[in-house]
């Protein structure tokens, strides 16, 4: 397995995995929408994506980071918003490789760190993140707001 930073030419391959990621989170498949979304993020430098490829150079996983800022720390933070590894490739260290890339990127950009959110029922993620140095924040409340659907 090898990891690397993705470029805009990778968007179609990433979109195949991104579509599966969205399905994992109970969304309908939308490969065209996934392609457009990933292409826009990469073309507009709105996210950083690292990918992992197997020995045949097939893309089997990705992590997507979005820049945000901490006013209190006067630094950038990276929101680790998406992490996905193809189901057949799980358990082979791909997620750890991707998280290591994300951590190296956070350090190299002199950021305050990485933050993420996952569902409480995501047993794989909730076991993975603490094993890789992430700490669960029990001190803060998480709130969300969405516009009313008409």
N, C-alpha and C positions, 0 to 999 in steps of 0.2 A: 504494500500500500504506500502511496505517495500523496502528499498534500501540496497544494499550491494556491496562490491567489488567483481568482478567476478574472478573466477579461471579458469585454463585451462580445467577443466571438463565441464565448461559451454559453450564451444565454439559452439556446434551444436545449442543450443537454441538461443544464441546471433546471430549466422549466419542467422537464420530465419528472425530475425528483421533487420539485416544488409542488407540482400537481398532486403527487402522492402524499406529500406532507399535508397539504390542505385536506385531502380525503381523510387522512389520519385524524384530523381535527373536525371531522363531520361536515365538511364542505363538499359541494358537488364538484365533480371533475370539470375543469375548464382549462384545457391545455392552451388554447389560443390566448385566454386571459392571463394565464401563468407566463407564457412567453412574453407578452406585452409588458407585464408587470416587471419581470426580471430584466428585460432589455432596457426599460426606462430607468430602473435603479442603477444599472451599470453605466448606461450612456450618460446619465446626468450626475454621475459620481455621488449618488445619494445613499449608497450602502457599500460595504465591503463584503465580498463573498470569498470564502475559502472553500475549496473542493478537495475531495479525496478520490483517487483513482486506483483501480486494482492493477495488477501486473499487465493486463492487456489494454490499459489506458481507458477502461470503461469507468465513467463517473459513477460513484456509488454513494456519495454523501456530500453534504454541504452545510455550512454555517453562514448565516447572514447577520452582519452587524450594522446598526444604525447609529450615527453620531447624535448625542444629546449633550447637554452641558449641566454642570453642577455650579450653581451660583455661590453656594456656601464654600465650596472647595476651589472656586475660580479655575476650574479645569473641565476639559471634555470628559465625558463618560461614553462608554459604548454599550448600547442596548443589544444584547444577544437575543434577537427576536426569533430566529428560526434555526433549528438544528435538526437535520434529518439524515438517516442512513437507511439505504435500501434494506428491506426486511431480510433478504437472503445474506446480507453482509454483516448483520449485527453480531456482536460478540467477538469481533476480530480486531477491536481496538480503533476502529474508524472514528468513533465519537471522541475518544481521548485525543487522537491526532488532531481533529478539528478544534477541540477546545484548547489544545496547546497552541495552535496557530492563532486563535483569538486572543489568548493571553499574551503571546509575543507581540501581536499587533497593538494591544493596549499599552504595553510597556514601551514599544518603539515610538508611539505617538504621545508619550508623556501624559497619558490620561490618568484619571482618578481610578479607573478600573472598568470592570464589566458588571452589568446587572442583567438579570433575566427573571422571567416569570414562567411557571409551568403549572398545569392543572394538578390539584392534589391527587387525582387518580392516576397520574402519569408515573407509575411505579418505576419504570426504567430510568426516566429523568431524575426522579427524586432519590434514586439510589446512586446514579452517576454523578450528579453535581457535587454532593459532599465528598465523594471519593476523589474528586479532582480539585479540591481546595475551595469550592464555593461554600459560603455559609448561609444558612437559612436565616432570614431577618424576621424575628418574632416581635420586634419593637415598633414596627410601623404598620399602619393600615393601608390597604390598597383600595382605592376607589376608582370607579369608572363612570363616565357619562357618555351617553349616546343620544343623538337627536331622536325625537319621537318619530316613529314610522307612521306615515300618513296612509 
